[in-house]
Amino acid sequence: MAVMLGFHRYRPLPVLLVICACPDEGTVPGPLDTDAASDGGETVGATAEPSDASSGTTMGPTDPDTSPTTSVTEDVATAGSGGGDVSSTFDPPPACGPPCDSFSSHEGMVMLTGAGANFACVNHIVGDLYIGANADLQEIASLGNLERVDGAVTIAGNLALTDLSSLACLREVESLELTGMPQLGDLDALAGLRVAPHLEFERLGIGGLPSFAPGFAGVSSLVLRDNDALVDLHAAATWGVAAAGLELRIEGNAALPSLAGLGGLLADNGANPVHITLLDLPKLTSLTGLEPVVQADLHFERLPKVPHLAPLANLVSGGQLTFNALPAVTDLEGLGALVSVGTFTIGDCSHGEGGGMDGLTSLVGLDSLAAVGHFALAGNDKLAALTGAPELTQIDGFSSVGNPALGPSDYDAFFTQLEAMPWGCVGDWGRCECFPINPG
């Protein structure tokens, strides 16, 4: 006789490794939501400027007629590139910035906050560059000769900035973050950028992604968040991938209709693992563009117009897979090649009865799935059978919460196909504490 985790008796199994309570409303759950702690709530308006106490040397304002006194003068022909595949000598376009007899580099963090700083002959910052909400256009224009920043470049909340022409000489950065500038719709000045492995564009006015220099060294991570006018991702096809472990987070872009532009980028990634988070994309009508994905962590949530998972037909293994609030998806066809998953989450526990895959009726489509570390189901109102995964014989942990159409016989039949009984629990919303939230 099959051993089952019943509704009338909750049987704790030998070891229950995951015990956690439902988070507050507003928490976005799921295995891939790794930067929930850093995201916090939605930021409105300008991003707060870092204080002078931040790590690194902070460069204060200099007299407009002088260059920074802490700089080390170096000849323009020998300005380094910072390694990688990029040449150690930059060749900026003619008249790229203000004329200078010689150029200098600056050691430490540079902050432009409206105090009248002047960096007219600085072409290299050995540290981070922060351009805040109060930086004036003359101050920003003094960066006209800047070619290289060894750290992060952040421009936050500057509502006077309509283009990046003052940064047209920029060739190499460690990361580029542009945030809180809905008037900024023109990123054409980045066309000379050769190295920028980490990109984040948030609350901008861009309709498409920028093109970079021929031979651009590729990206390792891309975050696109709350860009209301963004409709075209095709420029990413020319970027390439900087290193294995590509991370893509596309969230809250209200008008984005397609991911097709990501196809070239993902093809360059090959069979290497990729982390993809897609959240709150109300106009997204398909997952076309994800066909090259073979190994992945996926977190797809609140995609109301996505009709099916067919573009994931090449997915073979997943570290953490989460699908929630895709109401038009009625089956798991498209996941037929999937063999193993670390944590497989279908639905959502943290938002009570507001989550779940409301169109899903069974597990049909999981034709090749053989092993799952933890299988979690929650809030799937129409899920009436656990059939559809005929090869599934190994589950280490199992949680099922708030799936009202499933009864004891459905669980009994499901567990009989397994080699061993999993640990976990089954129940109604009162058993939400047994559901793994952001399992590791």
Buried (B, 14 or more C-beta within 10 A) or exposed (E): EEEBBBBEEEEEBEEEEBEBEBBEEEEBBBBBBBEEEEBEEEBEEBBEBBEEEEEBBBBEBBEEEEBBEBBEEBEBEEBBBBEEEBEEEBEBEEEBBEEBEEBBBBBBBBBBBBEBBBBBBBBBBBBBBBBBBBBBEEBBBBBBBBBBBBBBBBBBBBEEBBBBEBBBBBBBBBBBBBBBBBEBBBBEBBEBBBBBBBBBBBBBBBEBBBBBBEEBBBBBBBBBBBBBBBBBBBBBBBBBBBEEEBBBBBBBBEBBBBBBBBBBBBBBBEEBBBBBBBBBBEBBBBBBBBBBBBBBBBBBBBBBBBBBBBBBBBBBBBBBBBBBBBBEBBBBBBBBBBBBBBBBBBBBBBBBEEBBBBBBBBBBBBBBBBBBBBBBBBBBBBBBBBBBBEEBEBBBBBBBBBBBEBEEEBBBBBBEBBEEBBBBBBBEBEBBBBBBBBBE
